[in-house]
């Protein structure tokens, strides 16, 4: 039996990112927490921020009290739980969560993480889902703004492709090849031109 039960969630709506947590003590709702993240943050970061913030809140929640320090933190993010279990996987937020968890253990807290199915009609989870969506679209201070690694990789790939395309357009070489491949695959997709249309063009030109 847990004295404290926490439900967390993150939401990414376009370029708006929010997160939330609700904290129950002995079955009573005592805290509704909302957090706004920078628009470039990922959904995984949005799922992890409320867990970290909740662990920070636990330190002060029962400070100086004799209550049983047992807490369960529920998330519908299987990715986050898998990262927490795999100590070979490291990223900034996961490491912060692990370190905070260790701090709580030193303070005699017992904290367990658990998975809960999202959008399954569970009242507590529906509440935190609504709060995370509100946090995403509302104005407020940004609590986290680190760019996720996957976004940096994507940006660098896009930048490299743009440089390649510019060089391809500017070069005076490849005069024979250019009519066959006048646009890149990415531009073809952007302009709703699939590979089959490019191939048809090549076949007609050849």
One Martini backbone bead per residue (centre of mass of N, CA, C, O) as a GRO file, in nm:
protein
  206
    1UNK     BB    1   0.095   0.037   0.023
    2UNK     BB    2   0.044   0.377  -0.069
    3UNK     BB    3   0.057   0.699   0.036
    4UNK     BB    4   0.171   0.778  -0.250
    5UNK     BB    5   0.020   0.898  -0.559
    6UNK     BB    6   0.132   0.922  -0.904
    7UNK     BB    7   0.050   1.116  -1.202
    8UNK     BB    8   0.180   1.124  -1.537
    9UNK     BB    9   0.235   1.368  -1.817
   10UNK     BB   10   0.270   1.424  -2.177
   11UNK     BB   11   0.256   1.698  -2.431
   12UNK     BB   12   0.238   1.733  -2.798
   13UNK     BB   13   0.136   2.038  -2.977
   14UNK     BB   14   0.320   2.069  -3.204
   15UNK     BB   15   0.502   2.347  -3.062
   16UNK     BB   16   0.364   2.236  -2.797
   17UNK     BB   17   0.475   2.180  -2.451
   18UNK     BB   18   0.363   1.953  -2.189
   19UNK     BB   19   0.311   1.896  -1.829
   20UNK     BB   20   0.211   1.657  -1.559
   21UNK     BB   21   0.089   1.629  -1.207
   22UNK     BB   22  -0.056   1.409  -0.961
   23UNK     BB   23  -0.117   1.415  -0.600
   24UNK     BB   24  -0.165   1.152  -0.364
   25UNK     BB   25  -0.283   1.139  -0.017
   26UNK     BB   26  -0.461   0.905   0.102
   27UNK     BB   27  -0.658   0.965  -0.164
   28UNK     BB   28  -0.579   1.271  -0.177
   29UNK     BB   29  -0.581   1.562  -0.345
   30UNK     BB   30  -0.287   1.794  -0.329
   31UNK     BB   31  -0.166   1.804  -0.637
   32UNK     BB   32  -0.133   2.030  -0.930
   33UNK     BB   33   0.096   1.997  -1.197
   34UNK     BB   34   0.249   2.237  -1.425
   35UNK     BB   35   0.442   2.221  -1.742
   36UNK     BB   36   0.662   2.406  -1.949
   37UNK     BB   37   0.800   2.360  -2.268
   38UNK     BB   38   0.980   2.371  -2.521
   39UNK     BB   39   0.904   2.329  -2.856
   40UNK     BB   40   1.169   2.132  -2.908
   41UNK     BB   41   1.067   1.928  -2.738
   42UNK     BB   42   0.995   1.615  -2.652
   43UNK     BB   43   0.782   1.373  -2.551
   44UNK     BB   44   0.981   1.233  -2.361
   45UNK     BB   45   1.048   1.486  -2.196
   46UNK     BB   46   0.752   1.532  -2.106
   47UNK     BB   47   0.742   1.257  -1.943
   48UNK     BB   48   0.999   1.319  -1.745
   49UNK     BB   49   0.961   1.587  -1.595
   50UNK     BB   50   0.730   1.509  -1.385
   51UNK     BB   51   0.900   1.302  -1.238
   52UNK     BB   52   1.120   1.488  -1.137
   53UNK     BB   53   0.931   1.698  -0.994
   54UNK     BB   54   0.806   1.493  -0.798
   55UNK     BB   55   1.064   1.411  -0.648
   56UNK     BB   56   1.113   1.697  -0.542
   57UNK     BB   57   0.839   1.714  -0.385
   58UNK     BB   58   0.878   1.479  -0.181
   59UNK     BB   59   1.088   1.615   0.007
   60UNK     BB   60   0.848   1.827   0.117
   61UNK     BB   61   0.580   1.675   0.176
   62UNK     BB   62   0.704   1.504   0.460
   63UNK     BB   63   0.850   1.699   0.629
   64UNK     BB   64   0.861   1.609   0.968
   65UNK     BB   65   0.712   1.342   0.933
   66UNK     BB   66   0.565   1.004   1.011
   67UNK     BB   67   0.500   0.910   0.753
   68UNK     BB   68   0.476   0.694   0.509
   69UNK     BB   69   0.747   0.650   0.268
   70UNK     BB   70   0.536   0.572   0.009
   71UNK     BB   71   0.572   0.554  -0.355
   72UNK     BB   72   0.384   0.600  -0.665
   73UNK     BB   73   0.475   0.618  -1.016
   74UNK     BB   74   0.281   0.702  -1.300
   75UNK     BB   75   0.308   0.588  -1.647
   76UNK     BB   76   0.264   0.567  -2.018
   77UNK     BB   77   0.585   0.539  -2.055
   78UNK     BB   78   0.781   0.288  -2.169
   79UNK     BB   79   1.043   0.431  -2.239
   80UNK     BB   80   1.108   0.547  -1.962
   81UNK     BB   81   1.113   0.278  -1.806
   82UNK     BB   82   1.336   0.146  -1.975
   83UNK     BB   83   1.557   0.357  -1.912
   84UNK     BB   84   1.556   0.319  -1.601
   85UNK     BB   85   1.639   0.005  -1.619
   86UNK     BB   86   1.875   0.101  -1.815
   87UNK     BB   87   2.206   0.180  -1.725
   88UNK     BB   88   2.322   0.217  -2.030
   89UNK     BB   89   2.113   0.440  -2.047
   90UNK     BB   90   2.170   0.791  -2.140
   91UNK     BB   91   2.032   1.094  -2.003
   92UNK     BB   92   1.966   1.372  -1.849
   93UNK     BB   93   1.685   1.307  -1.716
   94UNK     BB   94   1.741   1.019  -1.622
   95UNK     BB   95   1.977   1.098  -1.433
   96UNK     BB   96   1.812   1.290  -1.253
   97UNK     BB   97   1.614   1.079  -1.155
   98UNK     BB   98   1.814   0.883  -1.028
   99UNK     BB   99   1.940   1.084  -0.826
  100UNK     BB  100   1.675   1.156  -0.679
  101UNK     BB  101   1.612   0.869  -0.589
  102UNK     BB  102   1.861   0.837  -0.409
  103UNK     BB  103   1.798   1.069  -0.218
  104UNK     BB  104   1.530   0.945  -0.112
  105UNK     BB  105   1.652   0.690   0.006
  106UNK     BB  106   1.819   0.849   0.222
  107UNK     BB  107   1.518   0.955   0.331
  108UNK     BB  108   1.336   0.679   0.343
  109UNK     BB  109   1.235   0.624   0.065
  110UNK     BB  110   0.978   0.450  -0.131
  111UNK     BB  111   1.013   0.418  -0.490
  112UNK     BB  112   0.783   0.346  -0.749
  113UNK     BB  113   0.747   0.234  -1.083
  114UNK     BB  114   0.467   0.264  -1.324
  115UNK     BB  115   0.234   0.137  -1.546
  116UNK     BB  116  -0.019   0.309  -1.750
  117UNK     BB  117  -0.292   0.319  -1.933
  118UNK     BB  118  -0.386   0.507  -2.185
  119UNK     BB  119  -0.700   0.592  -2.253
  120UNK     BB  120  -0.883   0.398  -2.018
  121UNK     BB  121  -1.061   0.570  -1.797
  122UNK     BB  122  -0.870   0.680  -1.589
  123UNK     BB  123  -0.913   0.937  -1.393
  124UNK     BB  124  -0.623   1.029  -1.319
  125UNK     BB  125  -0.515   1.015  -1.613
  126UNK     BB  126  -0.716   1.212  -1.741
  127UNK     BB  127  -0.637   1.455  -1.572
  128UNK     BB  128  -0.329   1.472  -1.652
  129UNK     BB  129  -0.381   1.496  -1.954
  130UNK     BB  130  -0.531   1.767  -1.943
  131UNK     BB  131  -0.306   1.932  -1.800
  132UNK     BB  132  -0.085   1.894  -2.019
  133UNK     BB  133  -0.242   2.040  -2.244
  134UNK     BB  134  -0.267   2.308  -2.100
  135UNK     BB  135   0.038   2.361  -2.066
  136UNK     BB  136   0.105   2.376  -2.373
  137UNK     BB  137  -0.099   2.639  -2.440
  138UNK     BB  138  -0.005   2.798  -2.217
  139UNK     BB  139   0.114   3.052  -2.048
  140UNK     BB  140   0.461   3.035  -1.936
  141UNK     BB  141   0.711   2.907  -1.783
  142UNK     BB  142   1.007   2.754  -1.870
  143UNK     BB  143   1.149   2.444  -1.739
  144UNK     BB  144   1.244   2.335  -2.037
  145UNK     BB  145   1.517   2.358  -2.320
  146UNK     BB  146   1.637   2.103  -2.425
  147UNK     BB  147   1.779   1.955  -2.691
  148UNK     BB  148   1.728   1.686  -2.856
  149UNK     BB  149   1.927   1.466  -3.015
  150UNK     BB  150   1.739   1.393  -3.259
  151UNK     BB  151   1.716   1.691  -3.358
  152UNK     BB  152   2.012   1.740  -3.422
  153UNK     BB  153   2.040   1.517  -3.631
  154UNK     BB  154   1.821   1.617  -3.824
  155UNK     BB  155   1.940   1.897  -3.879
  156UNK     BB  156   2.211   1.795  -3.997
  157UNK     BB  157   2.089   1.638  -4.230
  158UNK     BB  158   1.942   1.876  -4.360
  159UNK     BB  159   2.191   2.054  -4.398
  160UNK     BB  160   2.348   1.854  -4.577
  161UNK     BB  161   2.135   1.839  -4.802
  162UNK     BB  162   2.134   2.139  -4.876
  163UNK     BB  163   2.431   2.152  -4.958
  164UNK     BB  164   2.416   1.940  -5.178
  165UNK     BB  165   2.200   2.082  -5.354
  166UNK     BB  166   2.360   2.342  -5.402
  167UNK     BB  167   2.600   2.208  -5.542
  168UNK     BB  168   2.431   2.075  -5.768
  169UNK     BB  169   2.326   2.350  -5.886
  170UNK     BB  170   2.618   2.498  -5.923
  171UNK     BB  171   2.736   2.298  -6.091
  172UNK     BB  172   2.896   2.221  -6.419
  173UNK     BB  173   2.866   1.941  -6.372
  174UNK     BB  174   2.667   1.684  -6.488
  175UNK     BB  175   2.496   1.743  -6.751
  176UNK     BB  176   2.379   1.455  -6.807
  177UNK     BB  177   2.252   1.388  -6.519
  178UNK     BB  178   2.059   1.624  -6.435
  179UNK     BB  179   1.800   1.557  -6.611
  180UNK     BB  180   1.742   1.292  -6.439
  181UNK     BB  181   1.822   1.463  -6.145
  182UNK     BB  182   1.679   1.759  -6.051
  183UNK     BB  183   1.579   1.621  -5.778
  184UNK     BB  184   1.533   1.534  -5.474
  185UNK     BB  185   1.372   1.321  -5.270
  186UNK     BB  186   1.276   1.534  -5.066
  187UNK     BB  187   1.150   1.731  -5.269
  188UNK     BB  188   0.953   1.529  -5.383
  189UNK     BB  189   0.795   1.497  -5.116
  190UNK     BB  190   0.731   1.799  -5.062
  191UNK     BB  191   0.586   1.808  -5.366
  192UNK     BB  192   0.431   1.536  -5.405
  193UNK     BB  193   0.684   1.367  -5.530
  194UNK     BB  194   0.745   1.065  -5.616
  195UNK     BB  195   0.959   0.825  -5.730
  196UNK     BB  196   0.792   0.741  -5.976
  197UNK     BB  197   0.802   1.020  -6.115
  198UNK     BB  198   1.105   1.031  -6.151
  199UNK     BB  199   1.131   0.769  -6.313
  200UNK     BB  200   0.950   0.860  -6.545
  201UNK     BB  201   1.127   1.090  -6.632
  202UNK     BB  202   1.378   0.927  -6.696
  203UNK     BB  203   1.248   0.740  -6.908
  204UNK     BB  204   1.165   0.963  -7.105
  205UNK     BB  205   1.446   1.089  -7.147
  206UNK     BB  206   1.594   0.818  -7.231
   0.00000   0.00000   0.00000
